[in-house]
Amino acid sequence: MKKKVSQQKLLYRWKRKVYATLMFAFCLGTFVFIQARFAFIQARFNGITASLDSLKKPRLDQKPQIAFLFIARNRLPLEFVWDAFFQGEDGKFSIYVHSRPGFVLSEATTRSKFFLDRQVNDSIQVDWGESTMIEAERVLLRHALRDPFNHRFVFLSDSCIPLYSFSYTYNYIMSTPTSFVDSFADTKDSRYNPRMNPIIPVHNWRKGSQWVVLNRKHAEIVVNDTSVFPMFQQHCRRKSLPEFWRDRPVPAEGWKEHNCIPDEHYVQTLLSQKGVDSELTRRSLTHSAWDLSSSKSNERRGWHPMTYKFSDATPDLIQSIKGIDNINYETEYRREWCNSKGKPSPCFLFARKFTRPAALRLLRESILLEDKEQDN
C-alpha cells in the first residue's frame, strides 16, 4: 500500500515539473516574440519618422525630379528601352504605372528594377475614348504629387520610346518653367457639346494630344478640378463606331452625337478655363504619325496613330522625327517653332507607337538614346 502511494507522489511531482517546464518555455517564447515585435515596430516607426523628417527638411543635394507616368494595359512591352534610358540617373526621376486593376509589376512581370512595384494601387479599368482615360491620368498625378521632389510630370503610353539620352531629355524639360501642352482652338471638328455651357463656354474649348508634360502648379490644377471633369464625364463621349467596330447599340438619334474623345480635350480645356494658356509651351514633346491617307493597310487607318513595326524601325525614320523643328496649327494659323533655352531645337523627345520588335531593333542598332549636345 505504501509503495503505491509513493509511486503516485512521484508521478504527481513529475507532472508538476513537466507543467512548470512547459509554462517556463511558453513564457520565454512569448517574451522573445514580444521583444522581436517591439524591435520591428520601433524600426518601422524610426523609418517613418526619418521619412517624415526628410520631407520636412529637403536634402540640399536632392535635384528636382521628373515623374514619368505610364498608362499601360498590363506589363510594359518596351521596358528594356526605358531601363537603358534610366541607367545611372538615380535621384533625378520617379516612375508611376497605371495598369489594369490587380496587375502587379513583380519579378515575374518585369525584368527592370526601375519598374518593380511601381504600379499604383488604385487603378481603374480604362476604355479608349471614354472619360476613364482622363481619370487614370488624375490617379497617376495624385500619386506623383505626394513626392515634393517631383517638379515635372510626363505622360507616356506603353508604346512610347525616348529619342535621346536621359541627360538631354532632363535638361530640355527642366530648362523652362512652362508646361508642354499641345493645345489649339478646335474649330473644324464638332466635338463641343453645347450642354457643357455655361460651365465650359465654347471659347475655352481646346484640343490636343493627351501626352503632355506638366509643371507642379498645372498638375495640381488637374487633380483639384471638381467642375470641368464632371462635365466631361457627362457630355464628352466618343461617337458610336461603324458597324464592324461597334461594341454597343447605335443610338436612335445618332446624328445628334458629338464625337468627343475626352483625353484629346480635357487638360487643354481645363488649363484654358483656368486662364493659364500663357504659362504653356503649346506643343507636345511626343511624336505620333496621324496622316495615314496614303496607307494601303487597313490596320493603319482609323482613329489611332500609325504603329511602327520591325520593318519601319530604321535610322531614316528616327532621323526624320528628330529633324522636325516646327509644327503648323492650321486652325489657328499658327506655326510653332521649337526651341530650348532660346535656341532652335528638335520638337520631340519621345515617339509612339512602336512594337516590341521595332524598339528592340532600334536599341540594338544604337539608333536611340544618343546624347545630343546641349548647354547646361
Secondary structure, DSSP 8 states (H G I E B T S, - for coil): -HHHHHHHHHHHHHHHHHHHHHHHHHHHHHHHHHHHHHHHHHHHHHHHHHHHHHHHS--TT---EEEEEEE-SSS-TTHHHHHHHHTT-TTSEEEEEE-STT----TTT-S-TTTTT-B-TT-----TTSTHHHHHHHHHHHHHTTSTTEEEEEEEETT-EE-B-HHHHHHHHHT-SSEE---EE--SS----GGGTTTS-GGG-EE--S--EEEHHHHHHHHH-SSHHHHHHHH-B-----TTT-SS---TTGGG--B--GGGTHHHHHHHHTT-GGGEE-S-SEE-----TT---GGG-SSS---B-GGG--HHHHHHHHT--EEEEGGGTEEEE-EETTEE--S-SEE--B-HHHHHHHHHTT-S-B------
